[in-house]
Amino acid sequence: MKIFNWTNIRLILILGLVLFLYSFAQHRNGDRKLKKTVVVFVGENTLFVKPETVNKLLIENKRDASSIRKDELDLNKIEKTLDTQEMIEKSNVFVSIDGVLKAVVKQKTPIARVYDGDASFYIDYEGNKMPLSDNYTARVPLVSGAINEKNNEDLAVLFRTIYDDAFLRKNIIAIEIMPNGSLKLFNRNYNYFIDFGRTMNVDKKFNNYKAFFQKAVLDSSLYKYKKIDLRFTEQVVCTK
């Protein structure tokens, strides 16, 4: 039995031709230059980082996209560079068939703004520091007092709870961290402050506060109070 018959030879020739054409197409495609760059932001529409800043990182400070060949791109490197930016949480970079270098960017989400006397910065949704932006100021609670390694995680949980709740996000405008670790919260529309106590039983305390608020707002008694005490999880104590 012959191993190299005409059928086998034809198959080998066809396979070789396919590989040659594929290699040729890849080479031609790599030689092609980019047409343009496109930056797409996902999530909230607020832009804390300028599209021009992302675009410069995409083309690695070259003059424009049309001067870059496809085979010169290191997409993984570009993604890592974008992801190291202080305003960016995650990016996805790719080249479309028609030669467009595209970056899909998710920005970090600020949930509180800290003012410590010397500097001001945001806390993002993950509980990490995030610098202020020259483009936009987020409407998040202003936090004063000491944030450190000991209380950072618990405070991040509190900030996320406020941010994720439509009522709390609208009404809580400031948080003061007291030297003993307890918290004072301040409301947007009323003169009272909320004595929250320490960062324990957060959900229970906020549920108590929302139930109290819904009842008190109906009889217009909220204007009478100077302090709302949430330290006791079984009751809300009000001081006039």
Secondary structure, DSSP 8 states (H G I E B T S, - for coil): --SS-HHHHHHHHHHHHHHHHHHHHHHHHHHSB--EEEEEEESSS--SS-HHHHHHHHTTT-S-GGG-BGGG--HHHHHHHHHTSTTEEEEEEEE-TTSEEEEEEEE--EEEEEE-SS-EEEEETTS-EE---SS------EEES---TTTHHHHHHHHHHHHH-HHHHHHEEEEEE-TTS-EEEEESS-S-EEEEESSSSHHHHHHHHHHHHHHHTTTT-GGG-SEEE-SSTT--EEE-
